[in-house]
Amino acid sequence: MSMIENTFKLKHKAVEKIVKYSNQMSLRTKIRQGYIVMIILFFFIFVLVVGLGIRNYSGKIIYSTMENQNQQIEKSIDYFIDDIIKLSEYPYVDSEVTALLEKSYQGDGESIVVKINDTAKLAHLLYKHVFYMNKRIDSVWLLAENNMENPAIVTRQNLNNHYNMKEEDWYNRVYSGNGTPFILGVHEDSGSTSNEKIVSVARSIVSPTDGSFLGMFVINIKANDFAALWYNGQADDRIIAVADKGNHLIMNPNAAKEDDLETYIQSVDAKMPVNKRQTVKLGNEKYYLVITQLECIEGKIYQFYATKSATKGFGILYFVLLIGTLLIGAMFYLISYRISDKITKPLYQLVDSMREVSGGNFQIQTDKLNGELQILSTTFNKMTKRIDIMFQELTEKEKQKRDMELLALQAQINPHFLYNTLNSIQCVAEMQGAENVSNMLDAMISILHYTAESAGEIVAMEKELTFIQNYIKIINFRYFDRFSFLVQADDKVRNYGTLRFILQPIVENAIFHGFEAADLNALIEIKIVEKDQNLVIEITDNGKGMEEAKCAEILQHDSTERRGLNRIGIYNVNQRIKLYFGENYGIRIISKMGQFTKVIITMPRITAMGEKLDEKGIDC
């Protein structure tokens, strides 16, 4: 008997045994076994098809992904460069800047001071309208032709005092451009001591009237910040680089093989066609390479992706698909409707409770569930309790805030009517030569004008100080210049924002309650400084002082007589600050009997628009 015949007989007997075993199984077992066979068959077919598809199309998928990423990078760079170019047009659209650039100076000592002040004004305008508008900008330079010794600069770096912009190799080229924006490729920042690599947009500023050269305007971006347009984290298997037309690279910060890559690209760049899918060898590793033309900076985008990482990635995907298919088959085989019902029923109960919460019922509590769902139900009940407590607290705070706003509104007893009436009286006083009456009415009109403003809760500190000065002026008219008033605040803090009417109640309390009738040297001093990224306002009087218990009583309940324009009081000022900025801010009172009383206000640094400032504050 031949070997083929023996093999056939063995296979035939095996089939007979399988058929006999199948006939002896129950229907449930047959169905289950059939279901298993179907799952296994589906599994092998699926894995086989997917595996072949991965092998055949992995390269296409990788290249397509890389091309799409390059296109997104190109769009990001185009949008960014376009934004910087638009910002570089600022000197042309701001008449104040143009006026300063066209200004003529005399050659005397006073002119030097004027030039310095004008440079500071330009720097402030550049900060507000250029530097502040894009967080990636590292520095802004405006070298005015009429003020070459004092360029207007806004920068995050330490300046190089020996830097002369006219010595840059690009200066004459930009100068001859007659206002055309130039994108300067990767170069060192000679204007700072860091000498970091930067990318710049430069343009000459020409007069809109006669076309004469007014100055040079440059916006600098650090190369690392430029690279952040496409780089969000370290990826050892992927290298993305952008090169200018001189093949100077901008890469991921701390990217590996930067020197090797730059040398490699410069040596073979001319042989690398754009938009061609190719595989190259860099060092000892192979990479997929996609090159995309970058029009805005006349350069290219190079993206390298390690082939071993791609293979590894698809191998993991293949394994995940294998395991996933097995798990799905096992899940469908094991799950029954009873288990499903046991799981879903308590979940539906929880969903119904969530719907109650979404409808505004924060007092709902779900039934205690069993098993793993017990943690979920317990957490849900705790969450609803916290939400209910927070909602009640928020409601109470909003009520307090509305009460404060109502109290402030009640203080403004038709200021527009009084303002117009006093204006008329002032005109009559001036006509009759009553200078003191006219000055007093001028101060009162300024106060009423400030009170009648509808500019909102936040005003510039300078306005609040002017209001207090006018208030003191009126008080001194009444009391024959008995009170001296001193303000210590630099220009920077005067430009910060503050709540309206927070100084007057404190000053009023000092005037009417801090001094004896016989005091002739009454002094009220306001000092405003920055401390620990906050704004600290100190109002100090040299009056009779008060006991410590009295200081605490004032902050717990307003014990002052309710006089003055707004009738808010120190207590309400403290509450307004806390409601607006939080419990970490407010008022402290320090006093010593027979010597002084000091009221200290602490609040965050904000702009006159009410926006919080970063650590640098306002660049004046």
Secondary structure, DSSP 8 states (H G I E B T S, - for coil): --HHHHHHHHHHHHHHHHHHHHHHS-HHHHHHHHHHHHHHHHHHHHHHHHHHHHHHHHHHHHHHHHHHHHHHHHHHHHHHHHHHHHHHTHHHH-HHHHHHHT----SSHHHHHHHHHHHHHHHHHHHHHTGGG-TTEEEEEEEEGGGTTS-EEEESS-B-TT--GGGSTTHHHHHTTTT--EEEEEEE-TTBSS--EEEEEEEEEE-TTT--EEEEEEEEEEHHHHHTTT--S--TTEEEEEE-TT--EEE-TT-TTHHHHHHHHHHHGGG--TT--EEEEETTEEEEEEEEEETTTTEEEEEEEEHHHHHHHHHHHHHHHHHHHHHHHHHHHH--HHHHHHHHHHHHHHHHHHHHHHTT-TT-------TTHHHHHHHHHHHHHHHHHHHHHHHHHHHHHHHHHHHHHHH--SHHHHHHHHHHHHHHHHHTT-HHHHHHHHHHHHHHHHHH--S-SEEEHHHHHHHHHHHHHHHHHHTTS-EEEEEE--HHHHTSEEETTSSHHHHHHHHHHSS-TT-SSEEEEEEEEEETTEEEEEEEE-S----HHHHHHHHHS--S---TTT--HHHHHHHHHHHHH-TT-EEEEEEETTTEEEEEEEEE-B-TTS-B--TT----
